[in-house]
Amino acid sequence: MSIRKFRCDTLKDLSPGAEVTLERGEETHLFRILRALPGDEVELLDGRGRIASAEVKPGRHLQIRSIREIAPPPRRIHLYIAPPRRQKMDTILREATELGVWRLVPILCEYRVAEPEASSIATRWNDAMFEACKQSGNPFLPESVPPLQFSAAVEDARKRCGELRFGSPEETGENSSSAEDIAWFVGPEGGFSKREETCLREAGAKPLRVGRWILRVETAAIAGIVRLLD
């Protein structure tokens, strides 16, 4: 049975032997729902590459046994996505995190169907992604930012990433890349407008086909991440 994992944002300030008290929600889950007992072992994640092994102590405290730091992955996928409705977006948040997406940028396209608020991204989205980190063991919480207008998102990708890709059901493009940071653009259900696709191509973005047919946003997002990480 795998060791249960919990969130602890203060790992960078702790060292082996230190005692820590979990945030209220995490503490409730560990002691009231899982009924942890002294001597039980858990792991703590801070979402920034640190994983700590800890032992449950009397008084609902945890004592740090060891802390290890995981190196960032050699290839990092930045997902630029036109968010679908909430339930579908929740699926993307969870599965993209499990796969190890590095950064998630909501983009405002001409055919968009939803426009998330910055406050929702900072709270609900991050909470959902951290739950996926705990479930999967991914020690890196994806960075998320407030929504960007499409042109601003393309410029952001040009500055941060060595390669830009966008979904196209008609063109295959090449999958191999030596870039460490890759921007993966996924449009809304109606696809990118002609103006937006022209903007991507002029910025040097290459098409990538991730299926034989037209895919839903949530399917395209995850399929592209898998292909680009391969």
N, C-alpha and C positions, 0 to 999 in steps of 0.2 A: 504494500500500500504506500502511495506517495506521501511525502511529508506535506502537511498543510502550510500554506503560505499566506502571509498577512502584510499589510502595508505599514511601513514605518518611515516617515519622511525625514527623520533625524539621524539616519545611519552615519552620515558623514561626520557627525560630532561625537560618535560613540567608538568605543574600543572594547576588545574582549574583557569580560569581567564586569562590564557596566550593566546596570539594571535599567529596564525601560518599561513604561506603561503604555499600552496601546491606546490609540484614539477610541472614543466611546463605541462607535459602531463595530470596529474590529474586536474590541474587548468583549462586547456582547456576543458576537459570533463565536469567539473562541471559548468563552467560559459558560455561557448560558445555553447555546445551541449545541456546540461540540462537547461541552462538559469536560474541558481539559483538566488534568490533574497534575500536581507537582511531579516533576520528572519527565513529563511529556516533552517531545522535541518539536519545534516549529521552525520555519524559515521566514525571514523578514526581507522585504524588497523595498527599495526607495524609488524605483523607477528611473534611476540614473546610473545603473550598472552595478550597484552593490547588492550583495546577497549575504545575509547573516544567518548563522545557525544559532538558535537560542533555546534555552531550557525553561520550562514553566516552573516558577517558584511559588511558595505559599504567599498569600496576599495578593493574588492576581498580578504578579510581576513576572517579567521575563529577564533572564540573565543571558547576555551575549556570550557565546562560546568562541565564535570566530567570525570574521568578516572577510569576504573575498570580493575583488573587483573584476568584472568581466570587461574585456576589451570590446570597443565598438565593432560592429560587423564590417567586413571589408567592402561590402556594397550596400548602399543605403537608398531605399526607394522613398521618394517624396510623392505622395498621392494628392494630386490636384483634382478635386471632384466637385461636380455640380450635385449637391445633396438631394437625394430623393426624399419621400415622406419619412416621417420619424421611424416607423417600424423597420423599414428597409435600411435606413441609415444606421440604426442600432446594430443590424446584422453586419454591415460593413465595418463599423467600429470594432466589433468583437473579432471578426475573422481577420481583418487587416492587422490588428495587434498580435493575434496568435501567429501570424506569418512573419512578423517582425518589421512591419512598415515603420519607417523612421520618422516621417513627418506627414501631417494630414492638413491640407489646405482647402477649405470650402471655397468654390469659385462661383461667381454670379454670371450665368450665361443668359443669352437672349431667350432661350426656351426653358428656363428654369421653372421648377414646380414648387420649390420650397426655398426659404431664405432664413437660415438659423440665426438666432440672436447671439451676439458675442458672449453674453452672460451664460447662455445655455452651453456653449462650447467650453467655457472655462469650468463649468460645474458638471453638468450631466454627461457630456461627452467624455471628459477626463475621468470621471468616476467609472463609466462603462469600460473605458480602455484599461483602467487599472485593474478592474475585475478580471479582464481577459489576461492581463499580465500575471495575476495570481494563479489563474487556472492553468495557463500554459507554461509558466516559469520564465517567460520573457522578462529579463531584468531592465529593459529599456521602455519606459512609457513614451509612446509617440508624442512628439511635439504637435500642438494644435494652435491655430491662429484664428483671429476673426476673419469673416468672409472678405475676399478680395474681388474687385471687379475683374473681368476676364483679362483685359489688357495689362492690368497691374500684376495679375497672377503669372502671365507669360514672362513679364520682365523680372519678376521675383525668381522664377525658375531659371532664367538665363544667367542670373547672378550667382545662384546657389548650386546649380547642377551642371555636370559636364555633358549631359545628354538629355534631350527632351523627346518623349514618345507620346503618341496619341492613338486612340483606338480607331481602327478602320476595318469594316467588314469586307472591303474590296481589295485591299493591298496587303501583301505579306510583310514587306520590309525585312530587314535583317535583325536577328535577335541578339547576336553577339555584341558585346560592348566591354570596353576596358574602363569605362567611367566608374568612379567610386560613388557618385551621387547621380541618380537618374530620376527625372521628373516624369511621372505617369499621369497623363491628362485623360480624365473620363468625363464625358459630357452627360447631359440630361437624357431622359427617355426619348426626346425628339432629336437628339444628336446635336452636334455643333452646327451653328449657322455657317453659311459660306464665308461670311466675313471672319468668323472666329477660326475656321480652318485655314483660311489664307494667312491670318495672323500667326498661327502656329507654324505653318510652313516657312514663312518669312523669317521666323525666329530660329529656323534650323531644325524644327521638330520633325521626326520621322514617323511614318505610320507603322502600326503594329496590329496584325490581325490575331485575335485570341480565340476565334471560333469561326465555324463555317457560316453561321447565321448571325442575324442581329441579336445582340444580347441585352438583357436588362442591365441597369446600372450596377446593381450589386454583384451580378455575375461577372460583368466586364472588369470591374475593379479588382476582384479577387483573382480572376484568371490572369490578368496582366501582371499583378504582383508576382504570382508564381512563375510566369515565363521570364520576367526580368531578373528574378533572383536565381534562375537556373544557371 
